[in-house]
Amino acid sequence: MEEEKLENIVKYFVNNAFYELMFDDNEIPNISFDFKEEEARNFINKIILENIEFKISEKNQIFNAINNIDYNNPVIEVNDYKLFFFAVNKYIYTLYNTYINNCYKDENKALFSFQLALKYIWLRMTPDDFKNPENFILKNIKMLEDDTFNDYYNTNGYIGDIDKEHSIYFKNRIASTFDEESKEIEFFVGSKYLDINYLPTVRYGIYTIGDKKICEIGSIQNKVPVDDTKLDIVDDIRRRLNKGIPGYLKQNVEPKKLLSLLLFIKLLQENNVNEISVPSMYVLDYDFHEIWEQNRKDVFNSKWSDYLIKLYPTEYMSELKEFEKKINKVEFICQNKSSDYTRLFERLTYHIPDIKVLEYPGELSNYMKLSIPKYNVTDELIRKLKKS
């Protein structure tokens, strides 16, 4: 029975995932697979040969790639192929069920995300994960199964009051399949006048080792465009968070991201999560953003022919101006998600007494790891934000 199930999983992977991952670079960078076990290569080859009549050209390429690894691409080293395929299968079905139970009642939307997962989950891999993909997938399953903030999928959570007019709230969501982590929390400042200022979104995943919960924070990014008419309270927050901070701790640290991080730590501590793990590098990230940016350029250029530019010069210049704001950002984005991102967590040492840096990236792994002591982040933070 297990053999038949494994065969079906590998067959699905051969028919729906391998080719795109290894040869189609229109959406994500190509990767290679190194199946260390001879049994694994023989099993996959058997599946290919038995189904060669379907997509013959693609199957030939997959067959050759499994037996002749292309080291020009990042290589996923599969040490236990049965564990790997069963884990991938469990992950995509767990994702599907998570969407159905918490987000999408529309099964077609959930199924669409389920299918995309095979393509995009690899974007979350660090160099360590490429050498141990089995653990990477198993960890992502644990993150999806964790129910720490499940009560806030459809209900806003309350953090605290800043003053008589403004309060801080949050909402929990399943992240997109191409985002850095499986879940995300968005914080926002609301007023009695119904004005809302959105703060950067924290993308996270919580998993358990033994009896200890660990939170992996993959990114903190602006998701909702900033409304310039609603900046007064946010600017005030930024000023207060930077007050008295040494210059070297301000460098490339956006106070709004810091605020979201501090608020998120508050939620973690309320749920007995006191250890944080921070990826310092995503192997495919730079190439992925280059592909994404080139696709945007292609779409824009195909829309505006020389004839249309001459016919609608004002509209063209207006769209071009907006388009140029969104391109040539690859270096900036990747720096925000690597060195600047690590610096954001280093800044915590100023705001939270007795925080412990357990590990810096490159010492034992590609992660920065921190232990947060029992400390009432909320009261201290709200106190600093309140107007004197």
N, C-alpha and C positions, 0 to 999 in steps of 0.2 A: 504494500500500500504506500509506504513512504517512498519507495523507488518510483512508483507511478506519479506521485505528487511532485517529486523532484523533477522528473522528466517534463511534466507540464509547465513547471515554473521556468526551467531552462529554455524550453521551446518558446514560451511567451517572451522571454528575454531576447532570444535569438531573432524572433520575428518583429519585435517592437522597440528594442533598446540598443543592442550592440552597434548596429550600423550608424545610427545617428550619433552615438557617443564617440565612435572611433573615426568616422569619415565625414559627417555632415557638420560643417563649422558655420552654418548660417545663423545659429542662435547661441551656441556655447562652444568653448574651445574643445578640440579633440583630446581624448585621453586614450591610453592603452591599458590592456589588462594582462597581467602576468600571473597565470594560474600555476602555482608552484608544484602541484601534485600532477603527476602523469595521468592518474586516474581521471582527474578533472578535465584535462585536455582531451582525453579519449572520449569521455562522456559527451562533452560539447560537440566534438567532431561528429560523433554518432548522430546526435540530434540534427545537426546541419545536413548531413548526407541523407538522412531519412526524409527530410523535408525540402530537399534541394529544388524541387519543381516550383516552389514559391519564391519569387525574387531571386532568381538564379545568380545574377551578377552580384547582388549584395551578399548572398550566402558565400560565394567564392571568396570575396574580400574578407569576410568575417573569418572564414576557415583559415585563410593565410595569415591573418593578423593574430589569431590565437596561437598559431605555431611559430610565428616569426614576429616577435615583439618590436614595435616601432618605438625606439627610445628617444625619438625627437619630441614625443609627447610625454606629459606627466604619466607615470605608470602606477596603476593601482595593483598592489601586490596581494593576491588572494592566496592565503595560506591554507584555508579550510573551505573548500568550495561548497560543500553541503551546508555548512553553517552560514556562509555568505548568501547563497540563494534563498534559503529558508528565511533568513533575517530580512532580506529585501522584500520578499513576498509578504511577511508579517507587517513590515513597515508601511507598505502602500495600502494594505487593507486597514491597518490601524488609522492611517491618515483619512481614508474614506469614511470610516465610522465616526471619527472625530468631527469631520465636517457635517455628517448627517445628524449627529446628536447635538451639536452646539452651534452650527453656523447655517448650513444650507439644508433646507427641507426639500429643495429641488435636487433630486438624485443625479440629474444630468450635470449640474454644476459640480457636485461632489465627485462624480466620475471623471470629469475633465481634470480636476486637480489631482486626482488619483493617477491619471495617465501622465501628467506633467512631472510628477514626482520622480519617475524613473530617469527623466532628463536632467532635472535641476538639483537634486539633492547633493550631487557631487560638488557643486559650487561651494558648499559649506566645509569642504575638507581642508585641513591643515596638512603640512608635510608629514606629521605623525600619522594622520588618518590614512594617507596613501599607503603606508606600510602596514596598517592594521585596519582594513576596511570593515572587517567583521565587527569589531568593537565599536566602530563609528556608527554603523547601522543600528546595533543593539542599543547604543546610547540614545540615538534619535527616537527609537521606539519608546524608551523610558520617558523621554521628554514629552512625547505625545500623550502617554498614559497618565502622566502626573496631573492631579486634579487640584493643585494648590489654589488657583484663581478661577476655577470653573464657575463659581457663583457669579462672576462678573462678565460673562459673555454677553448677556443681554440686559444687564443692569449696571448703571454707573455706580462706582464706589466713591466714598467720601474720604478725603484726607484731613482737611482742617480749614479753618478760616484764617485769612491773611489780615483782613480788617472787617469793618461792618458791611462792606459792599462786596468783597471778593472772597471766594472759597476755591479750594483745589479739589478736583475730582479725577477719576481715572476710569478707563474701560479696558477690558481684556479681549483679545481676538486671536484667531489662528492667523499666522503670517502667510504671505504668499509663498509658493513653493520655491521661488528663486531668492527669497530673503535669507539672511544669515542664520536665523533660528526658526524653530517651528511655531513659536508664539510671540505675541507682542502686547505691550501695555502702552496706552497713550494717555498722557496726563493733560489736563486743561484747566485753565483758570476761568471760572464763571462768575458773573456778577448778578445782582438782583435785577439789573436792567437787561439781562439775557445776552449781554455781550460775552463772547467766548474767545479766549486766547489759547491756541493749542501749543503745547510744548513738544519737544522732540520725543519720538517714539522709541521705547526700549524693546529690542528684540531679544528674547531669552528662551531658555529651556532649562527645566529643573529635573534632575535625575538623582537617584539614590545609590550610594555605595555603602553596603552594610546597613547601619541605622542612621547614616549621615546624609542629609540632603545638600546637594551642591547646585548652585545656579550658574549656568553658563550664559554670559551676556555677549551676544555676537555683534551688536551694533546699537548705536543711539543716533538716530537721524531724524531730520525734519521730514515729516510726511505730508502735512497740510501746508499749503502756501501761506506765507505770513500776510496778514491783513494790516496795512500801514495805518489804518484808522483805529486800531485797537492796541497800540503798542505801549501806552502809558504804564500800565501795571507790569508788563514784561520788562520794560526798560528799567523800572524801579527795582525789580528782582535782580536784574543783571548787575546794577550798580551796587546793591547791597551784598551780593555774593562775592564781588571783587574788592570790596572795601577792606583795606589793610593787608591785602594779599601781596607777598613779595613778587617782583616782576617775573622771575623765572618760572613761577607757578601759574602765571597768567598766560604765558606764551602758548598760542594755538589751542587754548582751552575755551570753548564757547560756554559762557555761564548758563545758558538755557539747557544745554546738554548736561551740565553738572547738576542743575536743579532736578532734571528728570531722574538722573542717577541716584541722587540723595533720596528723592521721594520713593524710588523703587526699592532702595535698600531698607527704607522704613517698612514697606510692605513685606519684604523678605523676612525681616526680623520678627514681625508680628506673626509670621508663619514658621518660626524656628528654622529658618535657612540662614546660616551664618558664614557660609563659605562661598566665594565667588571665583569662577574660572573665566579668563578672558583670552580668546584666541588672538594671537598677534599677527597671523598671516594666513590668508586664503590663497592656495596655490593658483586657482583658476581666475581669481578676481580681476586682475589687470586685463588679461586677454578678453574676458567676458565683457567688460565695459568698453573695450575697443570695438568689439563686434557690435555691441548695442549701439554705440555712437555712430559707427559706419552705416548701420541699418537706418538710423534716423536721417542721416545725410542723404542716403539713396532715396528714401521716401520723399524728402523735401525736394530734391532735384528732379525727381520724376513728376512731381506735381506741377512745377513751374518750368515750362518750356520757354524758349526765347520769345515765341509768339505771345504767350500769356503774360510774360513780363512786360512786353511792350504795350499790350492791351490794358493791363491793370497795374501800372507802375506803383501807385500809392498803396494798394493792397499788398503787393509783393514786398515793398520796403517795410511795411508794418509787420508782416509775417517773418521776414528775414531778421528783423530786429529781435523778435521774440525767440526765433530759432537759434540765433547766435548766443543767447543767454544760456542755452541748454547744452551746447556742444563744447568740445575742447576742454572737457572737465576730468578726463581720465586720471591725470596725475593728481589733481586736487582730491578727487574721490578716494583714490587708493591711499593717499597720505592720511586722509581723515580716518581711514579704517585700519591704519597700521601704527606709525609712530605717534601721530597726534592722539590716536585712540588710547594708546598705552599711557600717554601723558595725562589724559583725563583721569585715569584711575590713580595715578601717582598723586594727583591733586587731592584725593580723598584724605591723604595723611594730614593735611592741614585742617580739615573739617571734622574728622572723627578721631578723637583721642584713642591711643592704644591700638589702632588698626595694625594688623600684621601682614606684611608681604611674605607669603610662604614660599613663593617661587617667582623669579623673573623669567621672561621668555628667553629660551636658549640655554638655560641651566640644565633642566632635565627634560623639558618638553617645549612645545611651541605656544605654551600658555603662560599668562601671568595669573598667579593664584593668591587670593587674599582671604584673610580671616577677619570678620567684623565682630568686635566685642559687643557684649550686651550694652547698648547705648541708645537712649531715646532720641533718635535722629529727628523725629517729627517735632517734638517740643522745642528743641534747640533751633531747628531750621525755621519753624514758624516764628519763633521769637526774633530771629534775625531779620525776617522779612517784614514783620509788623512795623508800621510807621511809629517813630518815637514822638 
